[in-house]
Amino acid sequence: MTATPRDPSFDLDQLHMALDMSNVSIWRLDLATQRVHANAAGFRLLGLPPRPEGWLVDDMMLAIHPDDRPLMVEAAHRAREQGKQVEALARFRHEDGQWRQVLTRRMAVRDDEGNLVAFVGMAIDVSERLLAEQRLRDANQRIALIARTAGIGTWEWDLPDGTSRWDEQMFLLRGLPPQPQAPTIAEMTQLLHPEDRDYVSQQIQRAIGGRGATQYEFRVMLPDGQARWLASRSVPVFNDQGQIIRRLGVNWDITASREAEAQRQAKAVAERESEAKSELLARMSHELRTPLNAILGFTELMLADGERQSANARVARLEHIQSAGRHLLALINDVLELARPGGEAETAHPLGRVPLDDLFADSLPLIEGMAQEWNVTLRRDPCAPGLAAQADALWLKQVLLNLLTNAVKYNRPGGWVDLSARTVPNDRVCITVRDGGHGMSAEALERAFEPFHRAAERQPGVPGVGIGLAVVKTLMERMGGEVSARSTPGHGSEFELWLGRADGEAAQARSFVVVEQQAAPPPPRPPIVVSRPVSPSAPPTPLPASAPAAATAPAPPGNEPVLLYIEDNPVNVMIVQELAERRPGLVFHSAPDGGSGLRKAAEVAPSLILLDMQLPDLHGLEVMAQLRKDPRTLRIPCIALSANAMPEDIRHALQSGFADYWTKPLDFGVFNQAMDALFQTKAG
């Protein structure tokens, strides 16, 4: 391809006419008068009538979106300081009241003495980029795009002889000084980003063989190694015989819009992650509130009945509270397992034998309080003796509680819920939850297991986020089972759980595969070291946490063992204090924060320190580090007692020198076993 000199046939008047036809605004801000003068396109952009004397700049600023006004002011400052063209993208209110995205460029104008006297620039409405192809069909009528201040480069390509012409801006867009001749196709290819060369070559071939407009985007490499995004649009020019004789096109820099799009995509990703977190929180809330309902419900009943309740009723309620609490703790442990960092691996999880009589007996009391509140009767059909399912006990209980809770919530006053189980062919069992509630429409039933879907005909005021049945379906699939549903509007619903049957205590366990987070096992726990107030040169006495009490010699006379608990929660302190007071001869001290705990440890020289990891002033690891720096507390064994139960937290604590790590809620058996091993004091 050979190049010819640029066509000089367009004079200034024609250029202004073309600029006006293409809706390119050119303007001048006179700093002396604070008035803005623009061509007709500029005033059309703002929906303002032209004025010979121009418009005050303050009036013009009112047409700019309030959030974008600082950007325009900052762009003017940069143009003044840098002495070169400055670009800004802002929203302008159009005459139809809509906000339009307008690309503006401005340069500072100085007099012969170097004083700033004005700003000149241009503005283009880029809101309709998607309609650029249609607008550019008339590109041969819009030679105004030659304007240098517009920042848009124009080119022509004569197809019969292959010659091309570039304006100065085409070179500047590529970081090159203007040349009298356009580069050849081979030279242009070398200016492209290596990854875009084949793509641009394909677009050129399409332009040669096509009769329509072309549009594409590509990257160029500047001499300094910087990559810039350019957009290309072109339209064909036909002769009288309908043959394509030329292509007219434009290039402009779209790096800013590309970067803005990348930011929008990053924001969208962040929003999706936030939605995922919200979904997880919703699932956690749904699953955790069920056992909490039993705990709070039975507690309120006990408080309300006071001395009127019988001993048997009190014990039964306490057993239900304990069962719900254990269920709640198991759920929390499962959440921690799912959140554990590390690679994913498929692990076979055994399905155990779950007696259905026991499952029903454990589950129904957890929703009795809710059923009474909603005036719904719970009915249970007896199970066949020994009937059991192959399932995960916790997951199956979660599934059943979800179905029972929904059956109560979406029922009618005076309604009923039936729970039953039966054997079915192919060594399977079927658990059925039926209710006499309002039922669901066919459309609602079809979408019942979709996450966060709640039927439009549900009663107002019914709590929930619409994920209970989604959880049911997921857990059943994990256990290799199925769930089915039937419903008739006005007559209630029926849900069936299908699982493998487990007959007899010795039923062979099956396995299902779940994806769980695998974390490296924690390092071996060091032995607990009991320190006595003896000479600093005396070696410490190691004692494994599981050793019997006889392995430790009694404390010297007058030298009672001392337990120090550093904890800011007074309820937690009361629990440990009551346990300690049941051991005659064991002296108990506490401190509410890390600083006072360090001082108390140096003062009383405790035999053992229980240390919370989340203190108001210092982290438990910091307290541990300071204890090890002080010769007076260097050899005192410390046990972490914390609600942080993530494996990495435990691992870091043990690596930092803790003798053991206990998680809350405190296991009384573990506490008493350790006290028996460390001190010759038996709980009274």
C-alpha positions as CSV (number, residue, x, y, z in Angstrom):
1,M,0.0,0.0,0.0
2,T,1.4,3.4,-1.0
3,A,0.5,6.7,0.6
4,T,-0.5,10.0,-1.0
5,P,-0.3,13.5,0.5
6,R,-3.3,14.6,2.6
7,D,-6.2,16.2,0.8
8,P,-6.1,20.0,1.7
9,S,-9.4,20.8,0.0
10,F,-11.4,21.4,3.3
11,D,-11.2,24.9,4.6
12,L,-12.1,26.1,8.1
13,D,-15.8,27.0,7.3
14,Q,-16.3,23.5,6.0
15,L,-14.7,22.0,9.0
16,H,-17.0,24.0,11.3
17,M,-20.0,22.9,9.3
18,A,-19.0,19.3,9.5
19,L,-18.4,19.5,13.2
20,D,-21.9,20.9,13.7
21,M,-23.4,18.2,11.6
22,S,-21.6,15.4,13.6
23,N,-22.8,16.9,17.0
24,V,-19.2,17.7,18.0
25,S,-19.3,20.6,20.3
26,I,-16.5,23.1,20.3
27,W,-16.4,25.7,23.0
28,R,-14.3,28.5,24.6
29,L,-14.4,29.7,28.2
30,D,-13.3,33.4,28.5
31,L,-11.8,33.8,32.0
32,A,-12.2,37.5,31.9
33,T,-15.9,37.4,31.4
34,Q,-16.6,34.0,32.9
35,R,-18.7,33.2,29.8
36,V,-18.8,30.1,27.6
37,H,-19.2,30.4,23.9
38,A,-19.9,27.3,21.8
39,N,-21.1,26.3,18.4
40,A,-24.7,25.3,17.8
41,A,-24.0,21.6,18.7
42,G,-22.7,22.6,22.1
43,F,-25.9,24.4,23.1
44,R,-28.0,21.6,21.6
45,L,-26.2,19.2,23.9
46,L,-27.3,21.1,26.9
47,G,-30.7,22.1,25.6
48,L,-29.8,25.8,25.8
49,P,-30.6,28.5,23.2
50,P,-27.5,30.1,21.6
51,R,-26.6,33.5,23.0
52,P,-24.3,35.9,21.1
53,E,-22.8,37.0,24.5
54,G,-22.4,33.4,25.6
55,W,-23.6,31.7,28.9
56,L,-22.2,32.3,32.4
57,V,-20.0,29.4,33.4
58,D,-22.0,29.0,36.7
59,D,-25.1,28.4,34.6
60,M,-23.3,25.8,32.5
61,M,-22.1,24.0,35.6
62,L,-25.7,23.5,36.7
63,A,-26.1,21.2,33.7
64,I,-23.4,18.9,35.0
65,H,-24.3,16.1,37.4
66,P,-23.4,17.2,40.9
67,D,-21.2,14.1,41.5
68,D,-19.2,15.0,38.3
69,R,-18.6,18.7,38.9
70,P,-15.5,18.1,40.9
71,L,-14.1,16.0,38.0
72,M,-14.6,18.9,35.6
73,V,-13.0,21.4,37.9
74,E,-10.0,19.1,38.5
75,A,-9.7,18.6,34.7
76,A,-9.5,22.4,34.3
77,H,-6.8,22.6,36.9
78,R,-4.7,19.9,35.2
79,A,-5.1,21.6,31.8
80,R,-3.8,24.8,33.4
81,E,-0.9,23.2,35.2
82,Q,0.2,20.7,32.6
83,G,-0.2,22.9,29.5
84,K,-1.6,20.1,27.4
85,Q,-4.9,18.5,26.4
86,V,-6.9,17.0,29.3
87,E,-9.8,14.6,28.9
88,A,-12.7,14.0,31.3
89,L,-16.0,12.0,31.1
90,A,-19.0,13.5,32.9
91,R,-22.8,13.4,32.9
92,F,-24.7,16.3,31.4
93,R,-28.4,16.9,31.6
94,H,-29.9,16.7,28.1
95,E,-32.8,18.8,27.0
96,D,-35.1,15.8,27.4
97,G,-34.1,15.7,31.1
98,Q,-31.9,12.5,30.8
99,W,-28.3,12.4,31.9
100,R,-26.0,11.8,28.9
101,Q,-22.3,10.7,29.1
102,V,-20.2,13.3,27.5
103,L,-16.5,13.0,26.7
104,T,-14.8,16.4,27.0
105,R,-11.3,17.7,26.1
106,R,-9.9,21.1,27.0
107,M,-6.6,23.0,26.7
108,A,-5.4,26.2,28.4
109,V,-4.9,29.3,26.2
110,R,-2.4,31.9,27.3
111,D,-1.6,35.4,25.9
112,D,1.9,36.5,24.7
113,E,2.9,37.2,28.2
114,G,2.0,33.8,29.4
115,N,-1.1,34.7,31.3
116,L,-4.0,32.3,31.3
117,V,-6.9,33.9,29.4
118,A,-9.2,31.0,28.3
119,F,-9.9,27.4,27.9
120,V,-10.9,25.9,24.6
121,G,-12.1,22.4,24.0
122,M,-14.6,20.0,22.5
123,A,-17.3,17.7,23.8
124,I,-18.9,14.5,22.3
125,D,-22.0,12.7,23.5
126,V,-20.8,9.1,23.8
127,S,-24.0,7.7,25.3
128,E,-25.0,6.0,22.1
129,R,-21.8,4.1,21.3
130,L,-24.0,1.1,20.4
131,L,-25.6,3.2,17.7
132,A,-22.2,4.3,16.4
133,E,-22.5,2.0,13.4
134,Q,-25.6,3.6,12.2
135,R,-24.3,7.1,12.7
136,L,-21.1,6.3,11.0
137,R,-22.9,5.2,7.8
138,D,-23.0,8.8,7.1
139,A,-19.3,9.3,8.0
140,N,-18.5,10.6,4.6
141,Q,-20.8,13.5,5.5
142,R,-19.0,14.1,8.7
143,I,-15.5,15.1,7.9
144,A,-15.6,17.1,11.1
145,L,-14.0,14.2,12.9
146,I,-10.7,15.5,11.4
147,A,-10.6,18.0,14.3
148,R,-7.5,17.6,16.3
149,T,-9.1,18.7,19.5
150,A,-11.7,16.0,19.2
151,G,-8.9,13.5,19.8
152,I,-10.4,11.3,17.0
153,G,-8.2,10.3,14.1
154,T,-9.6,9.9,10.6
155,W,-8.4,7.8,7.7
156,E,-9.3,7.0,4.2
157,W,-8.5,3.9,2.2
158,D,-8.8,3.8,-1.6
159,L,-9.6,0.2,-2.5
160,P,-8.8,0.3,-6.2
161,D,-5.1,1.3,-5.7
162,G,-4.7,0.5,-2.0
163,T,-3.5,3.9,-1.0
164,S,-4.4,5.3,2.4
165,R,-4.3,8.7,4.2
166,W,-4.0,9.4,7.9
167,D,-4.5,12.6,9.7
168,E,-2.1,13.7,12.5
169,Q,-4.3,12.3,15.2
170,M,-4.0,8.8,13.8
171,F,-0.2,9.0,14.5
172,L,-0.7,10.7,17.9
173,L,-3.0,7.9,19.1
174,R,-0.1,5.5,18.6
175,G,2.4,7.8,20.3
176,L,4.2,8.6,17.0
177,P,5.1,12.0,15.4
178,P,2.9,12.8,12.4
179,Q,4.3,11.7,9.0
180,P,3.4,12.8,5.5
181,Q,2.5,9.2,4.5
182,A,0.4,6.6,6.2
183,P,2.1,3.4,7.2
184,T,1.7,0.3,5.2
185,I,-0.4,-2.6,6.5
186,A,2.8,-4.4,7.5
187,E,3.9,-1.4,9.5
188,M,0.5,-0.9,11.1
189,T,0.5,-4.5,12.1
190,Q,3.8,-4.0,14.0
191,L,2.1,-1.2,16.0
192,L,-0.6,-3.6,17.3
193,H,-0.5,-5.5,20.5
194,P,0.8,-9.0,19.5
195,E,-2.3,-10.7,20.8
196,D,-4.6,-8.5,18.6
197,R,-2.7,-8.8,15.3
198,D,-4.6,-11.8,13.9
199,Y,-7.9,-10.4,15.0
200,V,-7.3,-7.0,13.3
201,S,-6.1,-8.8,10.2
202,Q,-9.4,-10.7,10.1
203,Q,-11.3,-7.4,10.5
204,I,-9.4,-5.8,7.6
205,Q,-10.3,-8.8,5.3
206,R,-13.9,-8.4,6.3
207,A,-13.8,-4.8,5.4
208,I,-12.4,-5.6,2.0
209,G,-15.0,-8.1,1.2
210,G,-18.0,-6.5,2.9
211,R,-20.4,-3.8,1.9
212,G,-21.5,-2.7,5.4
213,A,-20.0,-0.7,8.2
214,T,-17.3,-2.2,10.4
215,Q,-16.5,-1.7,14.1
216,Y,-14.0,-3.3,16.3
217,E,-11.7,-2.6,19.2
218,F,-8.0,-3.4,19.5
219,R,-4.8,-2.5,21.4
220,V,-1.8,-0.6,20.2
221,M,1.7,-0.5,21.8
222,L,3.1,3.0,22.3
223,P,6.9,3.5,22.0
224,D,7.2,3.6,25.8
225,G,5.7,0.1,26.0
226,Q,2.3,1.3,27.2
227,A,-0.8,-0.5,25.8
228,R,-3.8,1.7,24.8
229,W,-7.2,0.6,23.6
230,L,-8.5,2.1,20.3
231,A,-11.9,1.8,18.7
232,S,-12.3,1.6,14.9
233,R,-15.4,2.4,12.9
234,S,-15.6,2.6,9.1
235,V,-18.2,2.9,6.3
236,P,-18.0,2.2,2.6
237,V,-18.2,4.9,-0.1
238,F,-19.9,3.8,-3.4
239,N,-19.6,5.1,-6.9
240,D,-22.5,5.6,-9.2
241,Q,-22.4,2.0,-10.3
242,G,-22.7,0.8,-6.7
243,Q,-19.1,-0.3,-6.4
244,I,-17.1,0.3,-3.3
245,I,-14.3,2.8,-4.1
246,R,-13.2,3.9,-0.7
247,R,-13.6,3.3,3.1
248,L,-13.8,6.2,5.5
249,G,-13.0,5.5,9.1
250,V,-12.1,6.9,12.5
251,N,-10.0,5.8,15.5
252,W,-10.3,7.1,19.0
253,D,-8.8,6.1,22.4
254,I,-11.2,4.1,24.6
255,T,-8.7,3.2,27.3
256,A,-10.7,5.1,29.9
257,S,-14.0,3.5,29.1
258,R,-12.3,0.1,29.0
259,E,-10.9,0.7,32.5
260,A,-14.2,1.9,33.7
261,E,-15.8,-1.2,32.4
262,A,-13.2,-3.3,34.2
263,Q,-14.1,-1.5,37.4
264,R,-17.7,-2.1,36.8
265,Q,-17.1,-5.8,36.3
266,A,-14.9,-5.9,39.4
267,K,-17.8,-4.3,41.3
268,A,-20.2,-6.8,39.9
269,V,-18.0,-9.6,41.0
270,A,-17.8,-8.1,44.5
271,E,-21.6,-7.8,44.6
272,R,-22.0,-11.4,43.6
273,E,-19.6,-12.4,46.3
274,S,-21.6,-10.3,48.8
275,E,-24.8,-12.0,47.6
276,A,-23.1,-15.4,48.2
277,K,-22.1,-14.3,51.7
278,S,-25.6,-13.1,52.4
279,E,-27.0,-16.4,51.2
280,L,-24.6,-18.2,53.5
281,L,-25.7,-16.0,56.4
282,A,-29.3,-16.6,55.6
283,R,-28.8,-20.4,55.5
284,M,-26.9,-20.2,58.8
285,S,-29.6,-18.1,60.4
286,H,-32.3,-20.5,59.2
287,E,-30.5,-23.6,60.5
288,L,-29.4,-22.1,63.8
289,R,-32.7,-20.5,64.8
290,T,-34.5,-23.9,65.0
291,P,-32.5,-25.3,67.9
292,L,-32.4,-21.8,69.5
293,N,-36.2,-21.8,69.4
294,A,-36.3,-24.9,71.5
295,I,-33.6,-23.6,73.9
296,L,-35.4,-20.2,74.4
297,G,-38.9,-21.8,74.4
298,F,-38.2,-24.4,77.1
299,T,-36.2,-21.8,79.1
300,E,-39.2,-19.4,79.1
301,L,-41.5,-22.2,80.1
302,M,-39.3,-23.1,83.0
303,L,-39.1,-19.5,84.1
304,A,-42.8,-19.1,83.8
305,D,-43.7,-22.3,85.7
306,G,-41.2,-21.6,88.5
307,E,-41.8,-23.9,91.5
308,R,-45.0,-25.2,90.0
309,Q,-43.2,-27.6,87.6
310,S,-42.6,-31.1,88.7
311,A,-39.1,-32.6,89.0
312,N,-39.8,-34.9,86.0
313,A,-41.0,-32.0,83.9
314,R,-38.0,-29.9,84.8
315,V,-35.6,-32.8,83.9
316,A,-37.4,-33.4,80.6
317,R,-37.2,-29.8,79.6
318,L,-33.5,-29.6,80.6
319,E,-32.8,-32.6,78.5
320,H,-34.5,-31.0,75.5
321,I,-32.5,-27.8,76.1
322,Q,-29.3,-29.9,76.2
323,S,-30.3,-31.8,73.1
324,A,-31.0,-28.6,71.2
325,G,-27.7,-27.1,72.4
326,R,-25.8,-30.1,71.2
327,H,-27.6,-29.8,67.9
328,L,-26.7,-26.2,67.6
329,L,-23.0,-26.9,68.4
330,A,-22.9,-29.6,65.8
331,L,-24.3,-27.2,63.2
332,I,-21.6,-24.6,64.1
333,N,-18.9,-27.3,63.7
334,D,-20.2,-28.1,60.2
335,V,-20.1,-24.4,59.2
336,L,-16.5,-24.2,60.5
337,E,-15.7,-27.3,58.4
338,L,-17.1,-25.7,55.3
339,A,-15.2,-22.5,55.9
340,R,-11.9,-24.2,56.5
341,P,-9.2,-23.0,54.0
342,G,-7.2,-25.3,51.9
343,G,-7.6,-27.5,48.8
344,E,-10.8,-29.4,48.1
345,A,-10.8,-33.1,48.1
346,E,-13.5,-35.8,47.9
347,T,-13.9,-37.6,51.1
348,A,-16.2,-40.6,51.7
349,H,-18.5,-39.9,54.6
350,P,-20.2,-43.0,56.1
351,L,-24.0,-43.1,56.4
352,G,-25.0,-44.5,59.7
353,R,-28.1,-46.3,61.0
354,V,-30.7,-43.7,62.2
355,P,-33.6,-45.3,64.1
356,L,-36.7,-43.4,63.0
357,D,-38.5,-43.7,66.4
358,D,-35.5,-41.9,68.1
359,L,-35.4,-39.3,65.3
360,F,-39.0,-38.5,65.7
361,A,-38.8,-38.4,69.5
362,D,-35.8,-36.0,69.3
363,S,-37.3,-33.7,66.6
364,L,-40.9,-33.2,67.6
365,P,-40.3,-31.5,71.0
366,L,-38.1,-28.9,69.2
367,I,-41.1,-27.5,67.4
368,E,-43.8,-28.1,70.0
369,G,-43.5,-24.5,71.2
370,M,-44.0,-23.2,67.7
371,A,-46.9,-25.5,67.1
372,Q,-48.7,-24.3,70.3
373,E,-48.0,-20.7,69.3
374,W,-49.6,-21.3,65.8
375,N,-52.4,-23.5,67.3
376,V,-51.4,-26.5,65.2
377,T,-51.7,-30.1,66.4
378,L,-48.7,-32.4,65.9
379,R,-49.6,-36.1,65.2
380,R,-47.2,-39.0,64.9
381,D,-47.9,-42.5,63.6
382,P,-46.0,-45.3,65.3
383,C,-43.1,-46.6,63.3
384,A,-42.5,-50.3,62.7
385,P,-40.3,-51.8,65.3
386,G,-36.6,-51.3,64.5
387,L,-37.3,-49.3,61.4
388,A,-34.2,-47.3,60.6
389,A,-32.7,-45.3,57.6
390,Q,-29.3,-45.2,56.2
391,A,-28.4,-41.5,56.7
392,D,-26.3,-38.9,58.4
393,A,-28.1,-38.4,61.7
394,L,-27.5,-34.6,61.9
395,W,-28.4,-34.0,58.3
396,L,-31.6,-36.1,58.5
397,K,-32.6,-34.2,61.6
398,Q,-32.1,-30.9,59.9
399,V,-34.2,-32.1,56.9
400,L,-37.0,-33.2,59.2
401,L,-37.0,-30.1,61.3
402,N,-37.1,-27.9,58.1
403,L,-40.2,-29.8,56.8
404,L,-41.9,-29.8,60.2
405,T,-41.2,-26.1,60.7
406,N,-42.7,-25.3,57.3
407,A,-45.7,-27.5,57.9
408,V,-46.4,-25.5,61.1
409,K,-45.7,-22.0,59.7
410,Y,-47.7,-22.4,56.5
411,N,-50.7,-24.0,58.3
412,R,-54.0,-22.6,59.4
413,P,-55.2,-22.0,63.0
414,G,-56.5,-25.3,64.3
415,G,-54.6,-27.2,61.6
416,W,-52.6,-30.4,61.9
417,V,-49.3,-32.0,60.9
418,D,-48.8,-35.7,60.5
419,L,-45.4,-37.5,60.8
420,S,-45.1,-41.1,59.7
421,A,-42.6,-43.6,58.2
422,R,-43.0,-46.8,56.2
423,T,-40.9,-49.3,54.3
424,V,-41.1,-49.3,50.5
425,P,-39.7,-51.7,47.9
426,N,-36.1,-51.9,47.0
427,D,-34.9,-51.8,50.6
428,R,-35.9,-48.2,51.1
429,V,-37.8,-46.2,53.8
430,C,-40.1,-43.3,53.2
431,I,-40.7,-40.6,55.8
432,T,-43.8,-38.5,55.2
433,V,-44.7,-35.1,56.6
434,R,-48.4,-34.1,55.8
435,D,-50.2,-31.0,56.8
436,G,-53.8,-29.7,56.5
437,G,-52.6,-26.2,55.7
438,H,-53.2,-23.8,52.8
439,G,-51.3,-25.9,50.2
440,M,-49.5,-24.6,47.2
441,S,-50.4,-23.8,43.6
442,A,-48.9,-25.9,40.8
443,E,-46.5,-23.0,39.9
444,A,-45.4,-22.6,43.5
445,L,-44.9,-26.4,43.9
446,E,-42.8,-26.4,40.7
447,R,-40.4,-23.8,42.2
448,A,-40.7,-25.0,45.8
449,F,-37.1,-26.2,46.0
450,E,-35.5,-23.2,44.4
451,P,-33.3,-21.2,46.8
452,F,-35.0,-18.0,48.2
453,H,-38.3,-18.7,46.4
454,R,-41.3,-18.1,48.5
455,A,-44.8,-18.7,47.2
456,A,-46.8,-15.6,46.3
457,E,-49.9,-17.0,48.1
458,R,-48.1,-17.4,51.4
459,Q,-49.7,-15.8,54.5
460,P,-48.4,-12.4,55.4
461,G,-46.1,-12.2,58.4
462,V,-44.7,-15.7,58.1
463,P,-41.0,-15.6,58.8
464,G,-38.3,-17.1,56.6
465,V,-36.1,-16.4,53.7
466,G,-37.2,-19.2,51.3
467,I,-34.2,-21.6,51.5
468,G,-35.5,-24.3,53.8
469,L,-36.6,-26.6,51.1
470,A,-33.5,-25.9,49.1
471,V,-31.5,-27.1,52.1
472,V,-33.7,-30.2,52.3
473,K,-33.1,-31.1,48.7
474,T,-29.3,-30.5,49.0
475,L,-28.9,-32.6,52.1
476,M,-31.1,-35.4,50.8
477,E,-29.0,-35.6,47.6
478,R,-25.8,-35.7,49.7
479,M,-27.2,-38.7,51.5
480,G,-28.1,-40.4,48.3
481,G,-31.8,-39.9,48.9
482,E,-34.7,-38.1,47.3
483,V,-37.4,-35.7,48.3
484,S,-40.8,-35.4,46.6
485,A,-43.8,-33.1,47.2
486,R,-47.5,-33.0,46.4
487,S,-49.9,-30.2,47.2
488,T,-53.5,-29.1,46.6
489,P,-54.4,-25.5,47.1
490,G,-56.7,-25.2,50.2
491,H,-56.1,-28.8,51.3
492,G,-52.5,-28.9,52.5
493,S,-49.2,-30.4,51.3
494,E,-47.3,-33.7,51.6
495,F,-43.5,-34.2,51.5
496,E,-41.8,-37.6,51.3
497,L,-38.2,-38.4,52.1
498,W,-36.8,-41.5,50.4
499,L,-33.7,-43.1,51.8
500,G,-32.0,-46.5,52.0
501,R,-33.3,-48.9,54.8
502,A,-31.0,-50.0,57.6
503,D,-32.2,-53.2,59.3
504,G,-30.6,-54.2,62.5
505,E,-27.7,-52.8,64.5
506,A,-25.2,-54.6,62.3
507,A,-26.5,-53.1,59.1
508,Q,-23.6,-52.5,56.7
509,A,-22.8,-48.9,56.4
510,R,-22.8,-47.2,53.0
511,S,-20.9,-44.2,52.0
512,F,-21.7,-41.0,50.2
513,V,-19.1,-38.6,48.8
514,V,-19.0,-34.9,49.8
515,V,-16.6,-32.2,48.9
516,E,-15.1,-30.8,52.1
517,Q,-12.2,-28.5,52.8
518,Q,-9.0,-30.3,53.7
519,A,-6.7,-28.7,56.1
520,A,-3.3,-29.9,57.4
521,P,-3.7,-31.6,60.8
522,P,-2.5,-29.6,63.8
523,P,0.9,-30.3,65.2
524,P,1.2,-32.7,68.1
525,R,0.2,-31.0,71.3
526,P,3.0,-30.5,73.8
527,P,2.7,-31.9,77.3
528,I,1.1,-29.7,79.9
529,V,3.9,-28.5,82.2
530,V,3.0,-27.9,85.8
531,S,5.1,-25.2,87.4
532,R,5.6,-25.0,91.1
533,P,7.0,-21.9,93.0
534,V,10.4,-23.5,93.5
535,S,13.9,-22.4,92.6
536,P,14.2,-21.0,89.0
537,S,16.8,-23.6,88.3
538,A,14.5,-26.5,89.1
539,P,13.3,-28.2,85.9
540,P,9.5,-28.1,85.2
541,T,7.4,-31.2,85.6
542,P,5.9,-32.4,82.3
543,L,2.5,-34.1,82.5
544,P,0.4,-35.3,79.5
545,A,-3.1,-33.9,79.6
546,S,-4.5,-37.5,79.6
547,A,-2.3,-38.8,82.5
548,P,-4.0,-40.0,85.7
549,A,-3.9,-37.8,88.8
550,A,-1.4,-40.2,90.5
551,A,1.3,-39.1,88.0
552,T,1.6,-35.8,89.8
553,A,3.1,-35.3,93.2
554,P,1.0,-33.3,95.7
555,A,1.8,-29.6,96.1
556,P,4.1,-28.8,99.0
557,P,2.3,-27.9,102.3
558,G,1.1,-24.3,102.4
559,N,1.6,-24.1,98.7
560,E,-1.9,-24.5,97.3
561,P,-2.3,-24.8,93.5
562,V,-3.5,-21.6,91.9
563,L,-5.7,-21.2,88.8
564,L,-5.7,-17.9,86.9
565,Y,-8.4,-17.3,84.3
566,I,-7.9,-14.3,82.0
567,E,-11.3,-13.6,80.5
568,D,-13.4,-10.4,79.8
569,N,-16.8,-12.2,79.8
570,P,-18.1,-12.3,83.4
571,V,-20.5,-15.2,82.7
572,N,-17.7,-17.3,81.4
573,V,-15.7,-16.4,84.5
574,M,-18.6,-17.4,86.8
575,I,-18.8,-20.9,85.1
576,V,-15.1,-21.6,85.6
577,Q,-15.1,-20.1,89.1
578,E,-18.0,-22.4,90.1
579,L,-16.1,-25.4,88.8
580,A,-12.9,-24.4,90.6
581,E,-14.7,-23.8,93.9
582,R,-15.9,-27.4,93.8
583,R,-12.2,-28.4,94.3
584,P,-11.0,-27.9,97.9
585,G,-7.6,-26.3,98.1
586,L,-7.6,-24.9,94.5
587,V,-7.2,-21.1,94.6
588,F,-9.0,-19.2,91.8
589,H,-8.1,-15.8,90.4
590,S,-9.4,-13.9,87.4
591,A,-8.5,-10.9,85.3
592,P,-10.7,-9.1,82.8
593,D,-8.1,-8.2,80.2
594,G,-4.6,-8.9,79.0
595,G,-2.8,-6.2,80.9
596,S,-4.3,-7.0,84.3
597,G,-3.8,-10.7,83.5
598,L,-0.1,-10.2,83.0
599,R,0.2,-8.3,86.3
600,K,-1.9,-10.9,88.2
601,A,0.2,-13.7,86.8
602,A,3.4,-12.1,88.0
603,E,1.8,-11.4,91.4
604,V,0.3,-14.7,92.3
605,A,2.5,-17.1,90.3
606,P,-0.4,-19.4,89.2
607,S,0.1,-23.1,88.6
608,L,-2.0,-22.9,85.4
609,I,-3.4,-20.1,83.3
610,L,-6.6,-20.3,81.2
611,L,-6.4,-17.6,78.6
612,D,-9.2,-16.3,76.3
613,M,-7.9,-15.4,72.9
614,Q,-10.1,-12.4,72.2
615,L,-9.5,-9.9,75.0
616,P,-10.4,-6.2,74.9
617,D,-6.8,-4.9,74.9
618,L,-4.5,-7.7,73.7
619,H,-4.9,-10.8,71.6
620,G,-4.2,-14.1,73.4
621,L,-1.1,-14.7,71.3
622,E,0.3,-11.3,72.4
623,V,-0.4,-12.2,76.1
624,M,1.3,-15.5,75.6
625,A,4.4,-13.9,74.1
626,Q,4.7,-11.4,77.0
627,L,4.3,-14.3,79.5
628,R,7.2,-16.1,77.9
629,K,9.4,-12.9,78.0
630,D,9.0,-12.4,81.8
631,P,11.2,-14.8,83.9
632,R,8.5,-14.9,86.6
633,T,5.9,-16.3,84.2
634,L,8.2,-18.0,81.7
635,R,7.4,-21.6,82.8
636,I,3.8,-21.3,83.7
637,P,1.7,-23.6,81.5
638,C,-1.1,-21.9,79.6
639,I,-4.3,-23.4,78.1
640,A,-6.3,-21.4,75.5
641,L,-10.0,-21.3,76.2
642,S,-11.7,-19.6,73.3
643,A,-14.8,-19.5,71.0
644,N,-12.4,-19.4,68.0
645,A,-12.6,-23.0,66.8
646,M,-11.0,-22.7,63.3
647,P,-8.2,-25.2,62.8
648,E,-5.6,-22.6,61.9
649,D,-6.4,-20.7,65.1
650,I,-5.8,-23.8,67.1
651,R,-2.6,-24.6,65.2
652,H,-1.2,-21.1,65.7
653,A,-1.9,-21.2,69.4
654,L,-0.2,-24.6,69.9
655,Q,2.8,-23.5,67.9
656,S,3.0,-20.4,70.1
657,G,3.5,-22.5,73.2
658,F,0.0,-23.2,74.6
659,A,-0.1,-26.5,76.3
660,D,-3.7,-27.2,75.0
661,Y,-6.6,-25.4,73.3
662,W,-10.1,-25.7,74.6
663,T,-13.1,-24.4,72.6
664,K,-16.2,-22.9,74.0
665,P,-18.7,-23.9,75.2
666,L,-16.5,-25.4,77.8
667,D,-16.6,-29.2,78.1
668,F,-16.9,-29.9,81.8
669,G,-15.5,-33.4,81.4
670,V,-12.3,-32.1,79.7
671,F,-11.9,-29.5,82.3
672,N,-12.3,-31.9,85.2
673,Q,-10.0,-34.5,83.7
674,A,-7.3,-31.9,83.2
675,M,-7.7,-30.6,86.8
676,D,-7.5,-34.1,88.1
677,A,-4.3,-34.7,86.1
678,L,-2.7,-31.4,87.0
679,F,-3.7,-31.1,90.7
680,Q,-4.5,-33.6,93.4
681,T,-7.8,-32.0,94.0
682,K,-11.1,-33.8,93.4
683,A,-14.3,-32.0,92.6
684,G,-16.7,-32.1,95.5
